[in-house]
């Protein structure tokens, strides 16, 4: 029960006895009583001050146990989310947000929390997407005891990396095929031109041979 000190002081009265014959005895008695009452009042005031300064002193054993659990949970949640945030780096969307519960002492304690992370792919860049997926997985598994939600995010990051890796392999295969076609075109071009020149030279050789059968010609003399 809260006690108002000023009320106690105002409600405490001391009266002097009217008996003139025993004035001295009454005076000594009243002095001792006043000192005792003043001492009791000081003790009571100290107890009130202690109760007002520390609300936990008014808690029951059950409430004290609940408060200790809330304090431990608050510390655990904040360390958990701090680990996510540190590992997520530039992919984190702001700081942690918390769910609070009021304790028996009137204070709020974090009982849950989250850190939002950007899990989108990097457009047209599977290599960058692979690196991002790995960092997301590391951020999800950063706390000492990852939650079921953390493990789910980590699994999604593994799938994201796998898809990006397949896309990268497809991209590399297409580039190799394109390089082969380009190299083949460069190789086949001069041969076709040479064949065309040889056909023209052969035709010219036949025409000349028909005109002068006795003349011996080298076909390469007509290759330009």
C-alpha positions as CSV (number, residue, x, y, z in Angstrom):
1,X,0.0,0.0,0.0
2,X,1.3,3.5,-1.0
3,X,1.7,5.9,1.9
4,X,1.8,9.6,1.5
5,X,4.4,11.1,3.8
6,X,2.8,14.4,4.0
7,X,-0.5,12.8,5.2
8,X,1.2,11.0,8.0
9,X,2.9,14.2,9.2
10,X,-0.4,16.1,9.1
11,X,-2.3,13.4,11.0
12,X,0.2,13.1,13.9
13,X,-0.7,15.3,16.9
14,X,0.9,15.7,20.4
15,X,-1.0,17.3,23.3
16,X,0.4,18.5,26.6
17,X,-1.5,17.2,29.7
18,X,-3.5,19.7,31.7
19,X,-2.4,18.3,35.1
20,X,-0.1,20.9,36.7
21,X,1.0,18.5,39.5
22,X,2.5,16.0,37.1
23,X,3.7,18.4,34.5
24,X,7.4,17.4,34.8
25,X,6.6,13.7,34.6
26,X,4.3,14.2,31.7
27,X,6.8,16.3,29.9
28,X,9.5,13.6,30.2
29,X,7.1,10.9,29.1
30,X,5.9,13.0,26.1
31,X,9.5,13.6,25.0
32,X,10.2,9.9,24.9
33,X,7.0,9.1,23.1
34,X,7.7,11.8,20.5
35,X,11.2,10.5,19.9
36,X,9.8,6.9,19.4
37,X,7.1,8.0,17.1
38,X,9.5,10.2,15.1
39,X,11.8,7.2,14.7
40,X,8.9,5.0,13.5
41,X,7.8,7.7,11.1
42,X,11.3,8.0,9.6
43,X,11.5,4.2,9.1
44,X,8.1,4.3,7.4
45,X,9.2,7.2,5.2
46,X,12.3,5.3,4.1
47,X,10.2,2.3,3.1
48,X,7.9,4.5,1.1
49,X,10.9,6.1,-0.7
50,X,12.4,2.7,-1.5
51,X,9.0,1.5,-2.9
52,X,8.7,4.6,-5.1
53,X,12.3,4.5,-6.4
54,X,12.3,0.8,-7.4
55,X,8.9,-0.6,-8.7
56,X,10.3,-4.1,-8.7
57,X,10.3,-4.1,-4.9
58,X,6.5,-4.3,-5.0
59,X,6.4,-7.3,-7.4
60,X,5.4,-10.8,-6.3
61,X,7.8,-13.7,-6.9
62,X,5.8,-14.8,-9.9
63,X,6.0,-11.3,-11.4
64,X,9.7,-11.2,-10.7
65,X,10.2,-14.4,-12.6
66,X,8.1,-13.1,-15.5
67,X,10.2,-9.9,-15.6
68,X,13.5,-11.9,-15.7
69,X,12.1,-13.9,-18.6
70,X,11.1,-10.7,-20.5
71,X,14.5,-9.2,-19.9
72,X,16.3,-12.3,-21.3
73,X,13.9,-12.4,-24.3
74,X,14.5,-8.7,-25.0
75,X,18.2,-9.2,-25.1
76,X,18.0,-12.4,-27.2
77,X,15.7,-10.7,-29.8
78,X,17.8,-7.6,-30.2
79,X,21.0,-9.7,-30.6
80,X,19.2,-11.9,-33.2
81,X,18.1,-9.0,-35.3
82,X,21.5,-7.2,-35.0
83,X,23.1,-10.3,-36.5
84,X,20.7,-10.3,-39.5
85,X,21.3,-6.6,-40.1
86,X,25.1,-6.8,-39.9
87,X,25.3,-9.8,-42.4
88,X,22.7,-8.4,-44.8
89,X,24.7,-5.2,-45.5
90,X,23.4,-3.2,-48.4
91,X,20.5,-5.6,-49.0
92,X,18.8,-4.7,-45.7
93,X,15.8,-2.3,-46.0
94,X,16.3,-0.2,-42.9
95,X,16.9,-1.2,-39.3
96,X,15.1,-3.8,-37.2
97,X,11.5,-3.5,-36.1
98,X,10.3,-5.1,-32.8
99,X,7.1,-6.4,-31.2
100,X,6.9,-5.3,-27.6
101,X,5.2,-6.6,-24.4
102,X,4.7,-4.6,-21.3
103,X,6.3,-6.1,-18.2
104,X,4.9,-6.1,-14.6
105,X,7.3,-3.2,-13.9
106,X,5.5,-1.1,-16.6
107,X,8.4,-1.1,-19.1
108,X,8.3,-2.5,-22.6
109,X,10.4,-5.5,-23.7
110,X,11.0,-6.8,-27.2
111,X,9.5,-10.3,-27.7
112,X,9.8,-10.5,-31.5
113,X,11.4,-8.6,-34.4
114,X,12.4,-8.6,-38.0
115,X,14.8,-7.1,-40.5
116,X,13.5,-6.7,-44.1
117,X,15.9,-7.8,-46.8
118,X,15.8,-7.2,-50.6
119,X,15.6,-10.7,-52.2
120,X,15.0,-9.7,-55.8
121,X,17.3,-10.8,-58.6
122,X,19.8,-8.5,-60.2
123,X,18.3,-7.8,-63.7
124,X,20.3,-9.3,-66.6
125,X,23.2,-10.2,-64.4
126,X,23.2,-13.8,-63.1
127,X,26.7,-13.5,-61.6
128,X,25.6,-10.6,-59.5
129,X,22.5,-12.5,-58.6
130,X,24.5,-15.5,-57.4
131,X,26.6,-13.2,-55.1
132,X,23.5,-11.6,-53.7
133,X,21.8,-14.9,-53.1
134,X,24.8,-16.1,-51.1
135,X,24.8,-13.0,-49.0
136,X,21.1,-13.3,-48.3
137,X,21.6,-16.9,-47.2
138,X,24.4,-15.8,-44.9
139,X,22.2,-13.1,-43.4
140,X,19.4,-15.5,-42.8
141,X,21.6,-17.9,-40.9
142,X,23.7,-15.3,-39.1
143,X,22.0,-15.6,-35.6
144,X,23.2,-18.2,-33.2
145,X,19.8,-19.9,-33.3
146,X,18.0,-19.2,-36.7
147,X,14.2,-19.3,-36.6
148,X,12.1,-21.4,-38.9
149,X,11.4,-18.2,-40.9
150,X,15.2,-17.6,-41.2
151,X,15.7,-21.1,-42.5
152,X,12.9,-20.6,-45.0
153,X,14.6,-17.4,-46.3
154,X,17.9,-19.3,-46.5
155,X,16.3,-22.1,-48.6
156,X,14.8,-19.5,-51.0
157,X,18.2,-17.9,-51.4
158,X,19.7,-21.3,-52.3
159,X,17.0,-21.8,-54.9
160,X,17.6,-18.2,-56.2
161,X,21.4,-19.0,-56.6
162,X,20.6,-22.3,-58.4
163,X,18.4,-20.6,-60.9
164,X,20.9,-17.8,-61.5
165,X,23.7,-20.4,-62.0
166,X,21.5,-22.2,-64.6
167,X,20.9,-18.9,-66.3
168,X,24.6,-18.1,-66.3
169,X,25.5,-21.5,-67.8
170,X,22.9,-21.0,-70.6
171,X,24.3,-17.6,-71.2
172,X,27.8,-18.9,-71.5
173,X,26.7,-21.7,-73.8
174,X,25.0,-19.3,-76.1
175,X,28.1,-17.1,-76.2
176,X,30.3,-20.1,-77.1
177,X,28.0,-21.1,-79.9
178,X,27.9,-17.6,-81.2
179,X,31.7,-17.5,-81.2
180,X,31.9,-20.8,-83.1
181,X,29.6,-19.5,-85.8
182,X,31.6,-16.3,-86.1
183,X,34.9,-18.3,-86.4
184,X,33.4,-20.6,-89.0
185,X,32.2,-17.6,-91.1
186,X,35.7,-16.1,-91.0
187,X,37.2,-19.5,-92.1
188,X,34.7,-20.3,-94.9
189,X,34.8,-16.8,-96.5
190,X,38.3,-17.0,-98.2
191,X,37.7,-20.6,-99.4
192,X,34.5,-19.6,-101.2
193,X,36.3,-16.7,-102.9
194,X,39.2,-19.0,-103.8
195,X,36.9,-21.6,-105.3
196,X,35.1,-19.0,-107.3
197,X,38.5,-17.7,-108.7
198,X,39.6,-21.2,-109.5
199,X,36.4,-21.9,-111.4
200,X,36.9,-18.7,-113.4
201,X,40.5,-19.7,-114.2
202,X,39.5,-23.2,-115.3
203,X,36.9,-21.8,-117.6
204,X,39.4,-19.4,-119.1
205,X,41.9,-22.2,-119.6
206,X,39.4,-24.2,-121.5
207,X,38.5,-21.4,-123.8
208,X,42.2,-20.7,-124.6
209,X,42.9,-24.4,-125.1
210,X,40.1,-24.6,-127.6
211,X,41.6,-21.7,-129.4
212,X,45.3,-23.0,-129.4
213,X,45.4,-26.6,-128.4
214,X,49.2,-26.6,-128.6
215,X,49.7,-23.9,-126.0
216,X,50.5,-25.3,-122.5
217,X,49.1,-23.0,-119.7
218,X,49.3,-23.1,-115.9
219,X,46.0,-22.6,-114.3
220,X,47.4,-20.3,-111.6
221,X,48.5,-17.7,-114.1
222,X,44.8,-16.7,-114.3
223,X,44.1,-16.5,-110.6
224,X,43.9,-12.9,-109.6
